[in-house]
Amino acid sequence: MFYRLHVLPITLPPLRKRPADIFLLFENQKNNIKAKFKLSPDANEIVNSYPWGGNIRELKNCVEYLNALDKDIIEPNDLNNIFKKETFMNIRAIVIESGLYRIITEHMVFYNIFFSF
């Protein structure tokens, strides 16, 4: 199945290596969901300098969250809940401690074996 899908491999660098695209993608996502908010200059600087480890999916989630705040102007303190690294690390720790990590990796192995035929 891999070779059926692997007809035209496209290599796209991560968003953190394309800082010029961040603003364009951010505005595009705002237009897609018809968001009316604007970023303050400081918030804009934070958004453009953020590394976006989750790439475009993380950026889309960010825009949807900011839209849900229902504010006209987004300030830097509105971004605190999104860019808080401690929150992600806590979620990761909970997943590992709760045993979900083992379940997830077992399923990943199963799907890799199942779909490789």
N, C-alpha and C positions, 0 to 999 in steps of 0.2 A: 504494500500500500504506500510505503514511503516513496518508492520510485514513481508511482502514479502521480503523487502530489509534488514531487521534486522536479518538475519539468523546467521551470524557470526560477532558479534561486535568486532572490533579491536580498542584498545585504543593505540594511539600513542602520546607520550608527545610532546609538542611544541618544535620547534627547539632551542629556548633559553635555554631549559633544557637539550639539547644534543649538547654541544659545540664541542665535538669530531667529530660529523657528518658534521659540517659546511664545513670544508675543503674538505671532500670527496664529498659532494653534489655539492659544487662549481666547483670542477674539473670535476665531472661527467657532469654537465651542459655545461661546456666549451667544453668537448669532443663531446657532443650531437650536438652542433651548430658549431663544428669545429673552435672554436676560437683560435687564435694564441697568444693572449696577455699573459703577465706574470705580477704578482703583485710584486711591490717592497716590501721589508721586512716591511716597515712601513704600507703600504697599506694592506698587509696580516694581520698584527696585528689588524688593524681597522676592517677588514672584520670578523675576528674570534671573536672579542669582541663585535660586534654589536648584539643587542638583537633579531633581525629578528621577529618583531611583525607580519609580514605578512607571516611568515613561509616560506615554500619552494617556493611558488609563488613569494614572494618578492625577494628571492634569485635568482630565474630564471630570473626575470626582471632585476635584478642588472647585471647579467652576460651578458644578451643581450644588455643592455645599454653600458656596458664597451666595448663590442665587436664593437658596432656601433661607438665608439670613434676612432677606427682604429689606435690605438697606440700599440707599442711593449711592453712598460713597463707602467703599471698603477701606478701613484703616489697618495699619500693621497689627494692632491687637486682635483684629478679627481673624487673622491668619494663625494665631497661636495654636488653636485646636488642630489645625491641619498639619502644621509643620513641627509638631512636638515629637521629637525622635524617641523620647522616653515611652510614649504611648505604644509605638510600634514594638519597641524592645520588650515591654511588658506583655503584649499580646503574644510575641514569640515565646517568651518564657512560659506563659500559661499553656500554650499549645504543647511545648515539650514536656512540661511537668505533668500535664493531664493525661498523657498517653496518646493524644491525638496525632502527635508526630509519627508514632509507630504505625498507627492505622493509615495515615495519609501515605507514608512511604510504601507500605504493603500494597495499597491500591495502585500506586504509581508503578510498582514492579509488575503487578498483575496486568495493568493496561498496556505496559510496554511489551510484555510477552504476548498478550492476546492480539494486539494490533500489529505485531511484527510478522504475522503469518500471511 
